[in-house]
Amino acid sequence: MRRITGRFLDWIIVASGGLILLGAVLVSRAANEGRLENDLISPWHVPLYVGVFLAAYALLASADRSRGALWRSELPDGYAIASLGLVLFLLGVIADIVWGSIWGTGASVVSLFTPTHLVAVAGIALVLLGPVRAPLRHGGLHVVDRLPAVLALGLVLGIAGWLTQYANPVTQVLARERTSADILRDKGELWTMAPDGTHQTRLTQAPKKIAGTPAFSPDGTLTAASAWSYVSGGDPTRPAGVTSTIDVTDASGRVLHSIIASGWLTTPVWSPDGLTLALTINHLRPTEATAEPGAPTPPMTAPRPNEPPAPAGVAAAEGTWEWDIAVVPSDGSARPRILETMNSTDIATAWSPDGKSLVGHSDRSGNFEIYRIDPASGNYQALTNDPAADTWPAWSPDGRTVAFSSDRGGRSQVWLMNADGGSPHQLTTGDGDNWLPAWSADGRQISFLSNRDGNLEIYRVAANGGDETNLTQTPERDEWLTAQAWSPDGSKIIYTSTLRNAGENPLSLPLGATGIIVQSLLLVGILLVARRVDRLPVGAITIVIVISTAVLAAVSGEYQFIVSAALAGVTADLLAWWLRRTRPDLELRALAFAVPALLMAGYFGALALTGGLGWGLEVVISAVALAGAAGLLTSYLAFGGAGEPAKT
């Protein structure tokens, strides 16, 4: 084997790091778009494993067998840490296989931060530190001598950004101006919260896949939710352009199996024994009618208060699109079975506690009424008969009462009636519209949606009436919410939040500020490392910033931030060049503040020019100053007051 040394070794390690990071980005994109079926083996993993193989080959070929048997002495100076990193990566992969076989594979941030993944990522970072720790290869231009180390540091920052992508402004876009919602464009994510509205936690992160209408299994270990995503090149207003499923997931968010059918699937509800799911399917029903071709009405993640998903009923040459109720084994072992064939909109929303009946709403009479439905025979029994629209019924846990939405008083309110339809009476009294009720496990509380505050929020009221409490309390988030469901033990409420912009950041402002601090610390930390080892020539700041931003932009599709990062980097490099010639005593502190501040300023500028800036000027200025302050404080931790390395 020909020995690889010197600058050639540096460049091979940098190339291998680039391939590894490319593979990580491709895997992230595939996972976000729902195309990743295996966390370890897929076509998107190929660049990653090729990069690892290339790094392993280069390190083996760099060993000097004549220097002794001790492995550290055989490797070129600075590369012992790289070989240690390669071993850590391989151990992380092996441990991840064991971890997945025992605990399963999580989703989104749960998967990213498993201990095994952290070990593997740390290993890759150590491999890339080889060119940084290696002696300078003199004989070329000052910049060229240091370029492999600069590129390696940019890749390390890219890996750190990829690992912390759920707290990064490029992937979780902050401050974007809100626009009107499009439920087939804007992503819906599953959330849970405590019954008092605290501990609001996002369960999913899938930019290309929309989730809605979630429900807990009777034992609380599984959830079922509708999910749909675009088919490349397809028309999103027709089933041929959308992939629609009911996904059954475990507590970690891992999809166990998916229920499929021809059409849109929504509103899954579990039978009490957990063996059957009732759901609603929007499908094509053959008809002899002939009219202008039309498209079905898509499933609504947030229906208008007094109107369920609008009747599709668009006659076309090939048939009519209808909303129908179906039942299917919850394990996905069979296709959904349609219960009825009337030309009407029928939505199933709950099972009776004894599992013998469904309750739902239908416009088969010409008006939306509540019906009791036999899942075996498909027979319907009307529970309401009122000129108003009665929709979204929910059975109480004891089976005696049905809560439902009705606009009998002009605005939609939550009503209660006996299970046989008797004694209807209004429960909620708040302003605005109130609808989509859901019972707590003990039957004492009812949650519901309300727009009384100008945006959608989830409220809670006692089943016997009383104060109506806002649980979500998110006036700053312009969002659509879907039907909620309580966990069987009463400890959680699951729901879907669909923000009114596909790139809208679901994080609150405090968490957004935390993300700015984290990324500023990472950026300045990398630059301080480069300065300490004399690897910060003019142009290095631009290279490091652009590489790391490009990685995150490739994950999120927000490519405009690459341009703003490049402009910020060039400005910072010019500032560094000027300070070294005029005020070298100020260079360290000035750059530690200016680099992250310039990067955030460019970020907000890109938003203002492309998507619209939704934050006020005072908040933007504070965010830029916060980024700079975080970088400046980091410089004092790394270097003493006189600019020398801090003593430990």
Secondary structure as UniProt FT lines:
FT   HELIX           6..32
FT   TURN            33..34
FT   HELIX           43..45
FT   HELIX           46..62
FT   HELIX           65..67
FT   HELIX           71..74
FT   TURN            77..78
FT   HELIX           80..103
FT   HELIX           108..112
FT   HELIX           115..128
FT   HELIX           130..133
FT   HELIX           142..163
FT   HELIX           165..167
FT   TURN            169..171
FT   TURN            183..185
FT   STRAND          188..193
FT   TURN            195..196
FT   STRAND          201..202
FT   TURN            207..208
FT   STRAND          209..216
FT   TURN            218..219
FT   STRAND          223..230
FT   TURN            232..233
FT   TURN            236..237
FT   HELIX           239..241
FT   STRAND          242..249
FT   TURN            251..252
FT   STRAND          255..260
FT   STRAND          264..270
FT   TURN            272..273
FT   STRAND          276..285
FT   TURN            305..306
FT   STRAND          315..316
FT   TURN            317..318
FT   STRAND          319..329
FT   TURN            330..331
FT   STRAND          337..338
FT   STRAND          346..351
FT   TURN            353..354
FT   STRAND          358..362
FT   TURN            364..365
FT   STRAND          369..373
FT   TURN            375..377
FT   STRAND          380..382
FT   STRAND          390..395
FT   TURN            397..398
FT   STRAND          401..406
FT   TURN            408..409
FT   STRAND          413..418
FT   TURN            419..420
FT   STRAND          425..426
FT   STRAND          434..439
FT   TURN            441..442
FT   STRAND          445..450
FT   TURN            452..453
FT   STRAND          457..462
FT   TURN            463..464
FT   STRAND          469..470
FT   TURN            475..476
FT   STRAND          479..481
FT   STRAND          485..486
FT   TURN            488..489
FT   STRAND          493..499
FT   TURN            502..503
FT   HELIX           509..532
FT   TURN            533..534
FT   TURN            538..539
FT   HELIX           540..556
FT   HELIX           560..582
FT   HELIX           584..586
FT   HELIX           587..610
FT   HELIX           617..638
FT   TURN            641..642
//
